Amino acid sequence: MENAAFASVIPVAANLTLGCVTVFYLLGWLRLRAMFPQLVSPARVVAFLTGILFVWVAIGSPLSALDHYLLSIHMIQHLLLMSAAAPLILLGKPDSVLLHALPRPYVSRVVSSRFERTWIAWPRTIISSAVFCWFAGTITVIAWHIPAVFALGHHSAWWHEIEHATFVLAGLLFWWPVIRAQDPRWSVSLYLFLATLPCDALAAYLVFCEHVVYRPYLASRGLLNLSPLEDQQWAGALMWVAVTFIYVVPAVAITVRLLSVADRQNPAFDAGLDQVPETT
């Protein structure tokens, strides 16, 4: 009974939290825009708000009530939180914008004080490590899909919300080196390509496994005319396709851009241009 009561409170708390974050973000953006009009463009604001919308769809909308019945819905939640919402939120530069939503004297004190150089600087040093961010995202995905851990989140509302929170945090950590990279680098492409491997392995296991991996879904037989095994296969296919596009497409785009830059810097490329006849 307590578990059900707690679960019923979650959408309300999530909606209030997301609403407050949205209001504070817009307030901070308006203040920041008054001082530095070009620092955070409207496109970044739209990206942030879209990310918040995806978080709401995953944990605050009616969709969140279906994840206990279909693994495919559960997988959509995780993809929205970690692979869609997280990079969009980071594109909105939330650290800079939300800071300026605070009272102005406090903002000035934080930026110019030892607090900025210690309590804010050292977390940035940690999350600037691509290795740490990669392992944080990968371990989170794998750990929560271990059947025993998965069942813990399925049967406990508390652990279920912790699961959602860790996916959001892991998503933000994972995408930080990608979004905040000053210039496209080969390491970013490699970072994204390697991230597909554990996700593809898990997705392939769910698609080709001949038995239901997560036994709590055995009780959901017949929902949307899907058997538990068919639901599991759909969940694996969703993960496989989504991760391939979300991770590989940016990696390929960065690789193509780097190759084009390398060609322009190649003396042979310049020599070839000199041999092109002029047209009148």
C-alpha positions as CSV (number, residue, x, y, z in Angstrom):
1,M,0.0,0.0,0.0
2,E,2.8,2.4,0.9
3,N,4.6,1.5,-2.4
4,A,1.4,2.3,-4.4
5,A,0.9,5.6,-2.5
6,F,4.4,6.6,-3.2
7,A,4.1,5.7,-6.9
8,S,1.0,7.9,-7.2
9,V,2.9,10.9,-5.9
10,I,5.7,10.6,-8.4
11,P,4.0,12.2,-11.4
12,V,2.9,15.2,-9.3
13,A,6.4,15.6,-7.9
14,A,8.0,15.2,-11.3
15,N,5.7,17.7,-12.9
16,L,6.4,20.3,-10.2
17,T,10.1,19.7,-10.3
18,L,10.3,20.0,-14.1
19,G,8.0,23.0,-14.1
20,C,10.3,24.8,-11.5
21,V,13.4,23.9,-13.5
22,T,11.8,25.3,-16.7
23,V,10.8,28.6,-15.0
24,F,14.2,29.1,-13.4
25,Y,15.9,28.3,-16.7
26,L,13.8,30.9,-18.7
27,L,14.4,33.5,-15.9
28,G,18.2,32.8,-16.1
29,W,18.2,33.0,-19.8
30,L,16.4,36.3,-19.9
31,R,18.9,37.8,-17.4
32,L,21.8,36.3,-19.3
33,R,20.5,37.5,-22.6
34,A,20.2,41.1,-21.3
35,M,24.0,41.1,-20.5
36,F,25.3,38.8,-23.3
37,P,22.7,38.6,-26.1
38,Q,24.7,36.1,-28.2
39,L,25.9,33.7,-25.4
40,V,22.9,31.4,-25.4
41,S,20.8,31.5,-28.6
42,P,17.1,30.8,-28.8
43,A,17.9,27.5,-30.5
44,R,19.7,26.3,-27.4
45,V,16.7,27.3,-25.3
46,V,14.4,25.2,-27.6
47,A,16.8,22.3,-27.2
48,F,16.7,22.6,-23.4
49,L,13.0,22.8,-23.3
50,T,12.6,19.8,-25.7
51,G,14.9,17.8,-23.4
52,I,12.8,18.7,-20.4
53,L,9.7,17.7,-22.4
54,F,11.3,14.3,-23.1
55,V,12.0,13.8,-19.4
56,W,8.4,14.6,-18.6
57,V,7.1,12.2,-21.2
58,A,9.3,9.5,-19.7
59,I,8.5,10.0,-16.0
60,G,5.6,12.3,-15.6
61,S,3.2,11.5,-18.5
62,P,0.7,8.6,-18.7
63,L,3.5,6.7,-20.6
64,S,5.3,6.3,-17.3
65,A,2.4,4.1,-15.9
66,L,2.8,1.6,-18.7
67,D,6.5,0.6,-18.1
68,H,5.4,-2.0,-15.6
69,Y,3.4,-3.8,-18.2
70,L,5.6,-3.6,-21.3
71,L,9.4,-3.8,-21.6
72,S,9.2,-1.9,-24.8
73,I,7.7,1.1,-23.0
74,H,10.4,0.7,-20.3
75,M,13.0,0.8,-23.0
76,I,11.5,3.9,-24.6
77,Q,11.7,5.6,-21.2
78,H,15.4,4.8,-20.8
79,L,16.1,6.0,-24.4
80,L,14.3,9.2,-23.9
81,L,16.1,9.9,-20.6
82,M,19.6,9.0,-21.5
83,S,19.9,9.3,-25.3
84,A,17.4,12.1,-26.2
85,A,16.8,14.3,-23.2
86,A,20.3,14.4,-21.8
87,P,22.1,15.8,-24.9
88,L,19.4,18.3,-25.6
89,I,19.5,19.6,-22.0
90,L,23.3,20.0,-22.3
91,L,22.9,21.9,-25.5
92,G,21.0,24.5,-23.6
93,K,24.0,25.3,-21.4
94,P,22.0,24.7,-18.2
95,D,25.0,25.3,-15.9
96,S,25.5,28.9,-17.1
97,V,21.8,29.7,-17.5
98,L,20.5,28.3,-14.2
99,L,23.3,30.0,-12.3
100,H,22.0,33.4,-13.5
101,A,18.5,32.5,-12.2
102,L,19.9,33.0,-8.7
103,P,19.9,36.4,-7.0
104,R,22.4,38.6,-8.8
105,P,24.6,39.4,-5.7
106,Y,24.9,35.6,-5.1
107,V,25.8,35.0,-8.7
108,S,28.6,37.6,-8.5
109,R,29.9,36.1,-5.2
110,V,29.9,32.6,-6.6
111,V,31.7,33.4,-9.9
112,S,34.4,35.5,-8.2
113,S,34.9,33.5,-5.0
114,R,36.9,30.5,-3.8
115,F,33.6,28.6,-4.1
116,E,33.9,28.7,-7.9
117,R,37.5,27.7,-7.8
118,T,37.0,24.7,-5.4
119,W,33.5,23.3,-5.1
120,I,32.5,24.0,-8.7
121,A,36.0,23.5,-10.3
122,W,36.7,20.0,-9.0
123,P,33.5,18.4,-10.3
124,R,34.2,19.9,-13.7
125,T,37.6,18.3,-13.6
126,I,36.1,14.9,-12.9
127,I,33.4,15.0,-15.6
128,S,35.9,16.4,-18.1
129,S,37.4,12.9,-18.2
130,A,36.0,11.1,-21.2
131,V,36.9,7.7,-19.7
132,F,34.9,8.4,-16.5
133,C,31.9,9.7,-18.5
134,W,32.0,6.7,-20.8
135,F,32.1,4.1,-18.0
136,A,29.4,6.0,-16.1
137,G,27.0,5.7,-19.0
138,T,27.9,2.2,-19.9
139,I,27.9,0.7,-16.4
140,T,24.5,2.4,-15.7
141,V,22.9,0.8,-18.7
142,I,24.4,-2.7,-18.1
143,A,23.8,-2.7,-14.3
144,W,20.1,-1.8,-14.4
145,H,19.5,-4.5,-17.0
146,I,20.9,-7.3,-14.9
147,P,17.7,-9.3,-14.1
148,A,18.0,-9.2,-10.3
149,V,18.6,-5.4,-10.3
150,F,15.9,-4.9,-12.9
151,A,13.4,-6.7,-10.7
152,L,14.4,-4.5,-7.8
153,G,13.4,-1.4,-9.7
154,H,10.3,-3.1,-11.0
155,H,8.9,-4.0,-7.6
156,S,9.9,-1.0,-5.6
157,A,8.7,2.5,-6.4
158,W,11.6,4.0,-4.5
159,W,14.2,2.1,-6.5
160,H,12.3,2.7,-9.7
161,E,12.7,6.5,-9.3
162,I,16.4,6.0,-8.3
163,E,16.7,4.1,-11.6
164,H,15.3,7.0,-13.5
165,A,17.5,9.5,-11.7
166,T,20.6,7.5,-12.4
167,F,19.7,7.3,-16.1
168,V,19.3,11.0,-16.4
169,L,22.6,11.6,-14.5
170,A,24.5,9.0,-16.5
171,G,23.1,10.5,-19.7
172,L,24.3,13.9,-18.8
173,L,27.7,12.6,-17.9
174,F,28.0,10.5,-21.0
175,W,27.1,13.3,-23.4
176,W,29.1,16.0,-21.6
177,P,32.4,15.3,-23.5
178,V,30.5,15.2,-26.8
179,I,28.4,18.3,-26.4
180,R,31.1,20.4,-24.7
181,A,34.0,19.5,-27.0
182,Q,35.4,22.8,-28.3
183,D,36.4,21.3,-31.7
184,P,35.4,17.9,-33.2
185,R,38.1,15.4,-32.5
186,W,38.8,11.8,-33.6
187,S,38.5,10.8,-29.9
188,V,34.8,11.9,-29.9
189,S,34.0,9.7,-32.9
190,L,35.8,6.8,-31.2
191,Y,34.0,7.6,-27.9
192,L,30.6,7.3,-29.6
193,F,31.4,4.2,-31.7
194,L,32.6,2.4,-28.6
195,A,29.4,3.4,-26.7
196,T,27.3,1.5,-29.2
197,L,29.0,-1.9,-28.4
198,P,27.6,-2.7,-25.0
199,C,24.1,-1.3,-26.0
200,D,24.1,-3.4,-29.2
201,A,25.2,-6.5,-27.3
202,L,22.3,-6.1,-24.8
203,A,19.9,-5.3,-27.6
204,A,20.9,-8.4,-29.6
205,Y,20.6,-10.6,-26.5
206,L,17.0,-9.3,-26.0
207,V,16.1,-9.8,-29.6
208,F,17.5,-13.3,-30.1
209,C,17.0,-14.8,-26.7
210,E,14.4,-17.5,-26.8
211,H,13.1,-17.0,-23.3
212,V,11.8,-14.0,-21.3
213,V,14.7,-12.5,-19.5
214,Y,12.7,-10.3,-17.1
215,R,10.2,-12.5,-15.4
216,P,8.0,-9.7,-13.9
217,Y,6.7,-9.1,-17.5
218,L,5.4,-12.7,-17.7
219,A,2.2,-11.4,-15.9
220,S,1.6,-8.9,-18.7
221,R,0.6,-11.5,-21.3
222,G,-1.7,-10.2,-24.0
223,L,-1.2,-6.4,-23.4
224,L,-1.4,-4.7,-26.8
225,N,-1.6,-8.2,-28.3
226,L,2.0,-8.8,-27.6
227,S,3.3,-11.9,-25.8
228,P,6.1,-11.2,-23.2
229,L,8.7,-12.6,-25.6
230,E,7.5,-10.5,-28.5
231,D,7.5,-7.4,-26.2
232,Q,11.1,-8.3,-25.3
233,Q,12.1,-8.5,-28.9
234,W,10.5,-5.2,-29.7
235,A,12.4,-3.6,-26.8
236,G,15.7,-5.0,-28.0
237,A,15.0,-3.8,-31.6
238,L,14.1,-0.3,-30.3
239,M,17.3,-0.1,-28.4
240,W,19.3,-1.4,-31.3
241,V,17.9,1.0,-33.9
242,A,17.8,4.1,-31.6
243,V,21.3,3.7,-30.3
244,T,22.7,3.1,-33.8
245,F,21.2,6.3,-35.1
246,I,21.7,8.5,-32.0
247,Y,25.3,7.5,-31.4
248,V,26.6,6.5,-34.9
249,V,25.1,9.4,-36.9
250,P,27.0,12.1,-34.9
251,A,30.1,10.0,-35.0
252,V,30.0,9.7,-38.7
253,A,29.2,13.4,-39.1
254,I,32.2,14.3,-37.0
255,T,34.4,11.9,-38.9
256,V,33.3,13.3,-42.3
257,R,34.0,16.8,-41.0
258,L,37.4,15.9,-39.8
259,L,38.3,14.2,-43.1
260,S,37.2,17.3,-45.0
261,V,39.3,19.5,-42.8
262,A,42.3,17.2,-43.3
263,D,41.8,17.3,-47.1
264,R,41.8,21.1,-47.1
265,Q,45.0,21.2,-45.1
266,N,46.7,18.7,-47.4
267,P,49.1,20.4,-49.8
268,A,48.1,17.9,-52.5
269,F,44.5,19.2,-52.2
270,D,45.7,22.8,-52.8
271,A,47.8,21.7,-55.7
272,G,44.9,20.0,-57.3
273,L,42.8,23.1,-56.9
274,D,45.4,25.2,-58.7
275,Q,45.1,22.8,-61.7
276,V,41.4,23.4,-62.1
277,P,40.8,25.5,-65.2
278,E,39.1,28.8,-64.6
279,T,35.7,29.3,-66.2
280,T,34.4,32.5,-67.7
